[in-house]
Each structure stands twice: as structure tokens, then as C-alpha cells.
């Protein structure tokens, strides 16, 4: 699964990282803590820009592949741990980055800990992707909704991606994760259009990496994905787009609210 994830999941555009540097005022060699680095997709971009990165990843397989992918960078360390249990050894960071990973962190623990491991004036940055559609453009789920209902009827995970313009209007706060309260200042939100192109088999592999499909029994998932791949070949010319809005949400560490005590 780590190799599949690394191959099919979308990366983040260079302009996103340029904006991250500009918004946070990162200097030379900023110290970055990355939570949930996966196979190191975002980590590579941060390291290539001269960041000193400590990456924390709870999955042993993901962490091992990240170390392999990042071996060329001297100033990157990948540690296998959840963020909640990770030993920071007193280190403090300029920026904490979580790329499509913060929703896995317990918010009652994660937000205070994020505040605690950042230096005064440090920044929290959440990166993510929202699958979207454009009017008039063929979209895989619209072409395969009948197959999804045939193989897994009534599944609440099935649904059409929202229109791109609707998503661009949802630019408040920290997105779908729980709000940190007064620990971080107002968010700055930037959107970046991203698209991947796949043939039928490639799109089926992408779906294999996604949790709604991974939750299905093998005997349901594989026939469904075979049928989806076939539909892309026969109805879409074996070329399908997966369109995203990548998003950067950034907020500055606030002074600890009166009456709050440090957990770490």
C-alpha cells in the first residue's frame, strides 16, 4: 500500500509552497515539523526549499518508504510515531505542516501540542485536497454511479464531487477539522487548481488507495473497481481526470490564553 499511495496520490503545486514561505516569512533554513508525512510527498518539496524537516509518521511502512525517498536530503529526519505520543525532546519549530493528515490527530491533544512545539510567533499550516468537478466536463463518479450502487448499494460514501466554484467559497477557518479555539490566529486560505489524468486501470488504483474503497470487502471492492476501469475505457476513451482544489490554510501561533496550562 505505501508504494501504491506514493504512485497515485496527488502532490502539491510549487506555488503552494512558495505562498507558505511568503505568508509565514520563513527565513533561511527554517525548522519545520511535519505531522503525518506519509511517503514524503510534501516533505520532498519542503526539503528542496532548504527547510530542516523533522517528519513524524505513525505507519511503519509509510515511514520506511519516506526514509528511502528522502535519503538524498541531509537535513530531513523521519520518526515513526503518532504525533500525540511523539517525544519532541524539547525541540521547538518555526512551522508545523500537516498535509492531508491532521484529521487523524486527536484534536483535544493535537491542537495544544501543536501550540506547544512551535516557537512564539510560529505558524500552523494544513495542506489538503478537495475533489471537485467542472460543469460540462466528464466526471468519473457521474459515469459510474450506477456501478457503485450495484456493487455497494446505499453506501453513504458515494456522492458527486462538489462544483469547483462552490468549494472556492468555503474559505473560512480550518476546514473540516475541529477549530483550535484561541490557540492560533485567523487563518489565511489559498486555493490551487490541480488535475491528474489516468487510464481506467490507473484510476482504479487511485480508488484502491482511498479509505471509502479500502473499507469495502475485497469481494466487493475488486469487482467494483474492475467495472469502473472498464467503464472509463468504454465511455471515456480510457482517459479520466481527477480534478482537485489543493488548499493551504495557515494561522499564526497565538499567546496562550489566560488560565491555560501546558500539557508538554
Phi and psi in degrees as GROMACS dihedral restraints (atoms count N, CA, C in turn):
[ dihedral_restraints ]
;  ai    aj    ak    al  type     phi  dphi    fc
    3     4     5     6     1   -56.8    20    10
    4     5     6     7     1   -41.5    20    10
    6     7     8     9     1   -66.3    20    10
    7     8     9    10     1   -40.6    20    10
    9    10    11    12     1   -62.7    20    10
   10    11    12    13     1   -46.8    20    10
   12    13    14    15     1   -56.7    20    10
   13    14    15    16     1   -46.3    20    10
   15    16    17    18     1   -64.0    20    10
   16    17    18    19     1   -32.8    20    10
   18    19    20    21     1   -79.3    20    10
   19    20    21    22     1   -36.6    20    10
   21    22    23    24     1  -107.3    20    10
   22    23    24    25     1   -22.1    20    10
   24    25    26    27     1   -74.5    20    10
   25    26    27    28     1   144.5    20    10
   27    28    29    30     1   -71.5    20    10
   28    29    30    31     1   145.2    20    10
   30    31    32    33     1   -86.1    20    10
   31    32    33    34     1  -169.3    20    10
   33    34    35    36     1  -115.6    20    10
   34    35    36    37     1   141.3    20    10
   36    37    38    39     1   -68.2    20    10
   37    38    39    40     1   150.8    20    10
   39    40    41    42     1   -58.6    20    10
   40    41    42    43     1   -33.3    20    10
   42    43    44    45     1   -64.5    20    10
   43    44    45    46     1   -29.7    20    10
   45    46    47    48     1   -63.1    20    10
   46    47    48    49     1   -46.0    20    10
   48    49    50    51     1   -70.0    20    10
   49    50    51    52     1   -33.5    20    10
   51    52    53    54     1   -62.5    20    10
   52    53    54    55     1   -42.2    20    10
   54    55    56    57     1   -67.2    20    10
   55    56    57    58     1   -37.1    20    10
   57    58    59    60     1   -59.0    20    10
   58    59    60    61     1   -43.6    20    10
   60    61    62    63     1   -63.7    20    10
   61    62    63    64     1   -43.7    20    10
   63    64    65    66     1   -68.6    20    10
   64    65    66    67     1   -43.7    20    10
   66    67    68    69     1   -66.4    20    10
   67    68    69    70     1   -42.6    20    10
   69    70    71    72     1   -86.1    20    10
   70    71    72    73     1   -11.0    20    10
   72    73    74    75     1    65.9    20    10
   73    74    75    76     1    34.3    20    10
   75    76    77    78     1   -56.3    20    10
   76    77    78    79     1   134.4    20    10
   78    79    80    81     1   -90.7    20    10
   79    80    81    82     1  -152.1    20    10
   81    82    83    84     1   -79.8    20    10
   82    83    84    85     1   128.7    20    10
   84    85    86    87     1    59.8    20    10
   85    86    87    88     1    48.4    20    10
   87    88    89    90     1   -64.0    20    10
   88    89    90    91     1   149.1    20    10
   90    91    92    93     1   -88.3    20    10
   91    92    93    94     1   119.4    20    10
   93    94    95    96     1  -119.0    20    10
   94    95    96    97     1   133.3    20    10
   96    97    98    99     1  -104.7    20    10
   97    98    99   100     1   122.8    20    10
   99   100   101   102     1  -108.4    20    10
  100   101   102   103     1   126.0    20    10
  102   103   104   105     1  -101.8    20    10
  103   104   105   106     1   122.6    20    10
  105   106   107   108     1    71.0    20    10
  106   107   108   109     1    62.1    20    10
  108   109   110   111     1   -75.8    20    10
  109   110   111   112     1   -11.5    20    10
  111   112   113   114     1    59.8    20    10
  112   113   114   115     1  -129.1    20    10
  114   115   116   117     1   -92.1    20    10
  115   116   117   118     1     6.9    20    10
  117   118   119   120     1    93.5    20    10
  118   119   120   121     1    22.8    20    10
  120   121   122   123     1   -62.6    20    10
  121   122   123   124     1   -54.7    20    10
  123   124   125   126     1   -70.1    20    10
  124   125   126   127     1   -32.5    20    10
  126   127   128   129     1   -58.6    20    10
  127   128   129   130     1   -41.3    20    10
  129   130   131   132     1   -59.6    20    10
  130   131   132   133     1   -42.3    20    10
  132   133   134   135     1   -66.3    20    10
  133   134   135   136     1   -41.8    20    10
  135   136   137   138     1   -64.1    20    10
  136   137   138   139     1   -44.1    20    10
  138   139   140   141     1   -65.4    20    10
  139   140   141   142     1   -38.8    20    10
  141   142   143   144     1   -65.2    20    10
  142   143   144   145     1   -22.9    20    10
  144   145   146   147     1   -90.6    20    10
  145   146   147   148     1     6.0    20    10
  147   148   149   150     1    93.3    20    10
  148   149   150   151     1    13.0    20    10
  150   151   152   153     1   -77.4    20    10
  151   152   153   154     1   147.4    20    10
  153   154   155   156     1   -90.8    20    10
  154   155   156   157     1   113.0    20    10
  156   157   158   159     1  -114.6    20    10
  157   158   159   160     1   126.6    20    10
  159   160   161   162     1  -105.7    20    10
  160   161   162   163     1   117.2    20    10
  162   163   164   165     1  -110.3    20    10
  163   164   165   166     1   133.8    20    10
  165   166   167   168     1  -115.9    20    10
  166   167   168   169     1   125.0    20    10
  168   169   170   171     1  -138.9    20    10
  169   170   171   172     1   121.9    20    10
  171   172   173   174     1   -74.5    20    10
  172   173   174   175     1   -23.8    20    10
  174   175   176   177     1   -84.1    20    10
  175   176   177   178     1   120.8    20    10
  177   178   179   180     1   -61.4    20    10
  178   179   180   181     1   -41.7    20    10
  180   181   182   183     1   -66.3    20    10
  181   182   183   184     1   -43.0    20    10
  183   184   185   186     1   -62.1    20    10
  184   185   186   187     1   -44.8    20    10
  186   187   188   189     1   -62.9    20    10
  187   188   189   190     1   -40.4    20    10
  189   190   191   192     1   -64.1    20    10
  190   191   192   193     1   -42.4    20    10
  192   193   194   195     1   -68.0    20    10
  193   194   195   196     1   -36.6    20    10
  195   196   197   198     1   -61.2    20    10
  196   197   198   199     1   -44.1    20    10
  198   199   200   201     1   -59.7    20    10
  199   200   201   202     1   -40.6    20    10
  201   202   203   204     1   -65.0    20    10
  202   203   204   205     1   -45.4    20    10
  204   205   206   207     1   -68.0    20    10
  205   206   207   208     1   -27.4    20    10
  207   208   209   210     1  -104.2    20    10
  208   209   210   211     1    11.0    20    10
  210   211   212   213     1   -61.4    20    10
  211   212   213   214     1   -24.4    20    10
  213   214   215   216     1   -75.0    20    10
  214   215   216   217     1   -12.8    20    10
  216   217   218   219     1  -100.5    20    10
  217   218   219   220     1   119.0    20    10
  219   220   221   222     1   -73.1    20    10
  220   221   222   223     1   -25.2    20    10
  222   223   224   225     1  -106.6    20    10
  223   224   225   226     1    35.0    20    10
  225   226   227   228     1  -126.4    20    10
  226   227   228   229     1   130.1    20    10
  228   229   230   231     1  -123.8    20    10
  229   230   231   232     1   131.8    20    10
  231   232   233   234     1  -112.6    20    10
  232   233   234   235     1   120.9    20    10
  234   235   236   237     1  -114.4    20    10
  235   236   237   238     1   137.2    20    10
  237   238   239   240     1   -90.2    20    10
  238   239   240   241     1   107.2    20    10
  240   241   242   243     1  -174.0    20    10
  241   242   243   244     1   156.4    20    10
  243   244   245   246     1   -74.3    20    10
  244   245   246   247     1   156.6    20    10
  246   247   248   249     1   -65.4    20    10
  247   248   249   250     1   -37.7    20    10
  249   250   251   252     1   -62.5    20    10
  250   251   252   253     1   -33.1    20    10
  252   253   254   255     1  -103.5    20    10
  253   254   255   256     1    -1.3    20    10
  255   256   257   258     1   -68.1    20    10
  256   257   258   259     1   138.2    20    10
  258   259   260   261     1   -89.7    20    10
  259   260   261   262     1   107.8    20    10
  261   262   263   264     1   -79.7    20    10
  262   263   264   265     1   -11.2    20    10
  264   265   266   267     1    52.5    20    10
  265   266   267   268     1    32.3    20    10
  267   268   269   270     1    80.3    20    10
  268   269   270   271     1     4.1    20    10
  270   271   272   273     1   -71.7    20    10
  271   272   273   274     1   147.6    20    10
  273   274   275   276     1  -129.3    20    10
  274   275   276   277     1   146.7    20    10
  276   277   278   279     1  -125.7    20    10
  277   278   279   280     1   157.2    20    10
  279   280   281   282     1   -80.5    20    10
  280   281   282   283     1   -37.0    20    10
  282   283   284   285     1  -142.9    20    10
  283   284   285   286     1   138.5    20    10
  285   286   287   288     1  -108.0    20    10
  286   287   288   289     1   126.0    20    10
  288   289   290   291     1  -117.0    20    10
  289   290   291   292     1   134.0    20    10
  291   292   293   294     1  -131.9    20    10
  292   293   294   295     1   117.4    20    10
  294   295   296   297     1  -105.2    20    10
  295   296   297   298     1   106.2    20    10
  297   298   299   300     1    53.6    20    10
  298   299   300   301     1    37.6    20    10
  300   301   302   303     1  -136.3    20    10
  301   302   303   304     1   -19.1    20    10
  303   304   305   306     1   -65.7    20    10
  304   305   306   307     1   -24.5    20    10
  306   307   308   309     1   -67.3    20    10
  307   308   309   310     1   -15.2    20    10
  309   310   311   312     1   -83.6    20    10
  310   311   312   313     1   -11.8    20    10
  312   313   314   315     1   -90.4    20    10
  313   314   315   316     1   135.8    20    10
  315   316   317   318     1   -63.3    20    10
  316   317   318   319     1   114.7    20    10
  318   319   320   321     1   -64.6    20    10
  319   320   321   322     1   -29.8    20    10
  321   322   323   324     1   -67.2    20    10
  322   323   324   325     1   -25.2    20    10
  324   325   326   327     1  -100.1    20    10
  325   326   327   328     1   -41.4    20    10
  327   328   329   330     1   -66.4    20    10
  328   329   330   331     1   -44.5    20    10
  330   331   332   333     1   -65.0    20    10
  331   332   333   334     1   -47.9    20    10
  333   334   335   336     1   -61.3    20    10
  334   335   336   337     1   -36.8    20    10
  336   337   338   339     1   -68.9    20    10
  337   338   339   340     1   -39.2    20    10
  339   340   341   342     1   -58.8    20    10
  340   341   342   343     1   -43.6    20    10
  342   343   344   345     1   -60.0    20    10
  343   344   345   346     1   -40.4    20    10
  345   346   347   348     1   -72.7    20    10
  346   347   348   349     1   -30.7    20    10
  348   349   350   351     1   -89.8    20    10
  349   350   351   352     1    -4.0    20    10
  351   352   353   354     1   -93.7    20    10
  352   353   354   355     1   143.6    20    10
  354   355   356   357     1   -69.9    20    10
  355   356   357   358     1   161.5    20    10
  357   358   359   360     1   -55.0    20    10
  358   359   360   361     1   130.6    20    10
  360   361   362   363     1    84.6    20    10
  361   362   363   364     1     1.9    20    10
  363   364   365   366     1   -71.9    20    10
  364   365   366   367     1   175.2    20    10
  366   367   368   369     1  -128.5    20    10
  367   368   369   370     1   145.8    20    10
  369   370   371   372     1  -106.0    20    10
  370   371   372   373     1   132.1    20    10
  372   373   374   375     1  -132.8    20    10
  373   374   375   376     1   120.3    20    10
  375   376   377   378     1  -106.8    20    10
  376   377   378   379     1   127.0    20    10
  378   379   380   381     1  -109.9    20    10
  379   380   381   382     1   146.7    20    10
  381   382   383   384     1  -165.0    20    10
  382   383   384   385     1   179.9    20    10
  384   385   386   387     1  -133.7    20    10
  385   386   387   388     1   140.2    20    10
  387   388   389   390     1  -119.4    20    10
  388   389   390   391     1   123.6    20    10
  390   391   392   393     1   -72.0    20    10
  391   392   393   394     1   131.7    20    10
  393   394   395   396     1  -135.1    20    10
  394   395   396   397     1   169.2    20    10
  396   397   398   399     1  -130.1    20    10
  397   398   399   400     1   158.5    20    10
  399   400   401   402     1  -115.6    20    10
  400   401   402   403     1   139.4    20    10
  402   403   404   405     1   -56.2    20    10
  403   404   405   406     1   134.5    20    10
  405   406   407   408     1    83.1    20    10
  406   407   408   409     1    -5.8    20    10
  408   409   410   411     1   -97.9    20    10
  409   410   411   412     1   130.6    20    10
  411   412   413   414     1   -56.2    20    10
  412   413   414   415     1   137.3    20    10
  414   415   416   417     1  -132.7    20    10
  415   416   417   418     1   136.3    20    10
  417   418   419   420     1   -61.3    20    10
  418   419   420   421     1   -45.1    20    10
  420   421   422   423     1   -63.6    20    10
  421   422   423   424     1   -38.6    20    10
  423   424   425   426     1   -61.1    20    10
  424   425   426   427     1   -33.3    20    10
  426   427   428   429     1   -81.6    20    10
  427   428   429   430     1   -14.0    20    10
  429   430   431   432     1  -127.5    20    10
  430   431   432   433     1    12.4    20    10
  432   433   434   435     1   -58.0    20    10
  433   434   435   436     1   -37.8    20    10
  435   436   437   438     1   -64.6    20    10
  436   437   438   439     1   -35.8    20    10
  438   439   440   441     1   -68.9    20    10
  439   440   441   442     1   -41.4    20    10
  441   442   443   444     1   -59.9    20    10
  442   443   444   445     1   -43.0    20    10
  444   445   446   447     1   -70.5    20    10
  445   446   447   448     1   -32.1    20    10
  447   448   449   450     1   -65.8    20    10
  448   449   450   451     1   -45.1    20    10
  450   451   452   453     1   -89.0    20    10
  451   452   453   454     1   -28.5    20    10
  453   454   455   456     1  -142.6    20    10
  454   455   456   457     1    71.6    20    10
  456   457   458   459     1   -65.1    20    10
  457   458   459   460     1   140.4    20    10
  459   460   461   462     1    72.7    20    10
  460   461   462   463     1    12.5    20    10
  462   463   464   465     1   -68.0    20    10
  463   464   465   466     1   123.7    20    10
  465   466   467   468     1   -68.3    20    10
  466   467   468   469     1   -13.6    20    10
  468   469   470   471     1   -76.7    20    10
  469   470   471   472     1   -15.9    20    10
  471   472   473   474     1   -81.6    20    10
  472   473   474   475     1   139.8    20    10
  474   475   476   477     1   173.3    20    10
  475   476   477   478     1   155.3    20    10
  477   478   479   480     1   -73.3    20    10
  478   479   480   481     1   139.1    20    10
  480   481   482   483     1   -60.5    20    10
  481   482   483   484     1   148.8    20    10
  483   484   485   486     1   -72.6    20    10
  484   485   486   487     1   156.1    20    10
  486   487   488   489     1   -62.7    20    10
  487   488   489   490     1   144.6    20    10
  489   490   491   492     1   -56.7    20    10
  490   491   492   493     1   -42.7    20    10
  492   493   494   495     1   -64.8    20    10
  493   494   495   496     1   -32.9    20    10
  495   496   497   498     1   -66.6    20    10
  496   497   498   499     1   -40.2    20    10
  498   499   500   501     1   -67.2    20    10
  499   500   501   502     1   -38.6    20    10
  501   502   503   504     1   -60.4    20    10
  502   503   504   505     1   -21.9    20    10
  504   505   506   507     1   -83.1    20    10
  505   506   507   508     1    -6.0    20    10
  507   508   509   510     1  -101.6    20    10
  508   509   510   511     1    71.2    20    10
  510   511   512   513     1  -114.2    20    10
  511   512   513   514     1    28.9    20    10
  513   514   515   516     1  -102.0    20    10
  514   515   516   517     1   143.1    20    10
  516   517   518   519     1    66.3    20    10
  517   518   519   520     1  -150.1    20    10
  519   520   521   522     1  -102.8    20    10
  520   521   522   523     1    18.9    20    10
  522   523   524   525     1    79.3    20    10
  523   524   525   526     1  -136.2    20    10
  525   526   527   528     1   -85.9    20    10
  526   527   528   529     1    -5.6    20    10
  528   529   530   531     1   -86.2    20    10
  529   530   531   532     1   162.8    20    10
  531   532   533   534     1   -66.1    20    10
  532   533   534   535     1   141.6    20    10
  534   535   536   537     1   -70.8    20    10
  535   536   537   538     1   142.8    20    10
  537   538   539   540     1   -82.7    20    10
  538   539   540   541     1     3.3    20    10
  540   541   542   543     1    70.2    20    10
  541   542   543   544     1  -135.2    20    10
  543   544   545   546     1   -89.7    20    10
  544   545   546   547     1    11.5    20    10
  546   547   548   549     1   -74.6    20    10
  547   548   549   550     1   -25.4    20    10
  549   550   551   552     1  -134.6    20    10
  550   551   552   553     1   149.3    20    10
  552   553   554   555     1   -73.9    20    10
  553   554   555   556     1  -175.2    20    10
  555   556   557   558     1   -57.1    20    10
  556   557   558   559     1   144.8    20    10
  558   559   560   561     1   -83.9    20    10
  559   560   561   562     1   147.4    20    10
  561   562   563   564     1  -107.5    20    10
  562   563   564   565     1   126.2    20    10
  564   565   566   567     1  -120.4    20    10
  565   566   567   568     1   130.2    20    10
  567   568   569   570     1  -130.2    20    10
  568   569   570   571     1   141.0    20    10
  570   571   572   573     1  -113.1    20    10
  571   572   573   574     1   148.0    20    10
  573   574   575   576     1  -140.7    20    10
  574   575   576   577     1   115.8    20    10
  576   577   578   579     1   -68.4    20    10
  577   578   579   580     1   134.9    20    10
  579   580   581   582     1  -138.8    20    10
  580   581   582   583     1   143.9    20    10
  582   583   584   585     1  -141.3    20    10
  583   584   585   586     1   141.4    20    10
  585   586   587   588     1  -116.9    20    10
  586   587   588   589     1   146.9    20    10
  588   589   590   591     1  -117.8    20    10
  589   590   591   592     1   136.9    20    10
  591   592   593   594     1  -136.3    20    10
  592   593   594   595     1   153.0    20    10
  594   595   596   597     1   -83.4    20    10
  595   596   597   598     1  -179.5    20    10
  597   598   599   600     1   -60.0    20    10
  598   599   600   601     1   -46.3    20    10
  600   601   602   603     1   -65.9    20    10
  601   602   603   604     1   -38.2    20    10
  603   604   605   606     1   -64.9    20    10
  604   605   606   607     1   -39.5    20    10
  606   607   608   609     1   -66.9    20    10
  607   608   609   610     1   -37.6    20    10
  609   610   611   612     1   -62.1    20    10
  610   611   612   613     1   -38.2    20    10
  612   613   614   615     1   -65.1    20    10
  613   614   615   616     1   -39.5    20    10
  615   616   617   618     1   -57.9    20    10
  616   617   618   619     1   -47.3    20    10
  618   619   620   621     1   -63.1    20    10
  619   620   621   622     1   -33.0    20    10
  621   622   623   624     1   -61.6    20    10
  622   623   624   625     1   -23.3    20    10
  624   625   626   627     1   -87.2    20    10
  625   626   627   628     1    -5.4    20    10
  627   628   629   630     1   -99.3    20    10
  628   629   630   631     1   140.9    20    10
  630   631   632   633     1   -59.9    20    10
  631   632   633   634     1   -37.2    20    10
  633   634   635   636     1   -59.5    20    10
  634   635   636   637     1   -30.6    20    10
  636   637   638   639     1   -87.6    20    10
  637   638   639   640     1   -34.8    20    10
  639   640   641   642     1   -64.4    20    10
  640   641   642   643     1   -27.5    20    10
  642   643   644   645     1   -73.5    20    10
  643   644   645   646     1   -18.6    20    10
  645   646   647   648     1   -72.5    20    10
  646   647   648   649     1   148.9    20    10
  648   649   650   651     1   -60.3    20    10
  649   650   651   652     1   146.6    20    10
  651   652   653   654     1   -54.0    20    10
  652   653   654   655     1   -41.2    20    10
  654   655   656   657     1   -70.9    20    10
  655   656   657   658     1   -12.9    20    10
  657   658   659   660     1   -96.8    20    10
  658   659   660   661     1   -46.7    20    10
  660   661   662   663     1   -61.2    20    10
  661   662   663   664     1   -49.3    20    10
  663   664   665   666     1   -68.0    20    10
  664   665   666   667     1   -44.2    20    10
  666   667   668   669     1   -61.2    20    10
  667   668   669   670     1   -37.7    20    10
  669   670   671   672     1   -61.3    20    10
  670   671   672   673     1   -48.6    20    10
  672   673   674   675     1   -70.2    20    10
  673   674   675   676     1   -32.2    20    10
  675   676   677   678     1   -62.9    20    10
  676   677   678   679     1   -40.7    20    10
  678   679   680   681     1   -67.8    20    10
  679   680   681   682     1   -39.5    20    10
  681   682   683   684     1   -62.0    20    10
  682   683   684   685     1   -45.4    20    10
  684   685   686   687     1   -60.2    20    10
  685   686   687   688     1   -41.6    20    10
  687   688   689   690     1   -64.4    20    10
  688   689   690   691     1   -39.4    20    10
  690   691   692   693     1   -65.5    20    10
  691   692   693   694     1   -39.1    20    10
  693   694   695   696     1   -63.6    20    10
  694   695   696   697     1   -39.0    20    10
  696   697   698   699     1   -66.2    20    10
  697   698   699   700     1   -43.1    20    10
  699   700   701   702     1   -86.7    20    10
  700   701   702   703     1   -32.3    20    10
  702   703   704   705     1  -106.0    20    10
  703   704   705   706     1   -18.8    20    10
  705   706   707   708     1  -121.5    20    10
  706   707   708   709     1    14.9    20    10
  708   709   710   711     1    66.8    20    10
  709   710   711   712     1    24.3    20    10
  711   712   713   714     1    58.1    20    10
  712   713   714   715     1    35.8    20    10
  714   715   716   717     1  -148.4    20    10
  715   716   717   718     1   113.3    20    10
  717   718   719   720     1  -130.4    20    10
  718   719   720   721     1   139.7    20    10
  720   721   722   723     1   -94.7    20    10
  721   722   723   724     1   142.4    20    10
  723   724   725   726     1  -116.1    20    10
  724   725   726   727     1   106.0    20    10
  726   727   728   729     1  -101.5    20    10
  727   728   729   730     1   136.4    20    10
  729   730   731   732     1  -129.5    20    10
  730   731   732   733     1   158.6    20    10
  732   733   734   735     1  -109.0    20    10
  733   734   735   736     1   111.6    20    10
  735   736   737   738     1   -75.3    20    10
  736   737   738   739     1   148.0    20    10
  738   739   740   741     1  -135.1    20    10
  739   740   741   742     1   141.4    20    10
  741   742   743   744     1  -117.5    20    10
  742   743   744   745     1   123.3    20    10
  744   745   746   747     1  -121.3    20    10
  745   746   747   748     1   120.9    20    10
  747   748   749   750     1  -128.8    20    10
  748   749   750   751     1   135.3    20    10
  750   751   752   753     1  -142.2    20    10
  751   752   753   754     1   145.2    20    10
  753   754   755   756     1   -88.9    20    10
  754   755   756   757     1   143.2    20    10
  756   757   758   759     1   -58.8    20    10
  757   758   759   760     1   127.5    20    10
  759   760   761   762     1   -92.3    20    10
  760   761   762   763     1   162.0    20    10
  762   763   764   765     1   -63.7    20    10
  763   764   765   766     1   143.0    20    10
  765   766   767   768     1   -60.1    20    10
  766   767   768   769     1   133.5    20    10
  768   769   770   771     1   -63.1    20    10
  769   770   771   772     1   146.8    20    10
  771   772   773   774     1   -55.6    20    10
  772   773   774   775     1   137.6    20    10
  774   775   776   777     1    90.1    20    10
  775   776   777   778     1   -11.0    20    10
  777   778   779   780     1   -83.9    20    10
  778   779   780   781     1   142.9    20    10
  780   781   782   783     1  -116.3    20    10
  781   782   783   784     1   148.2    20    10
  783   784   785   786     1   -71.0    20    10
  784   785   786   787     1   141.9    20    10
  786   787   788   789     1   -88.9    20    10
  787   788   789   790     1   -28.9    20    10
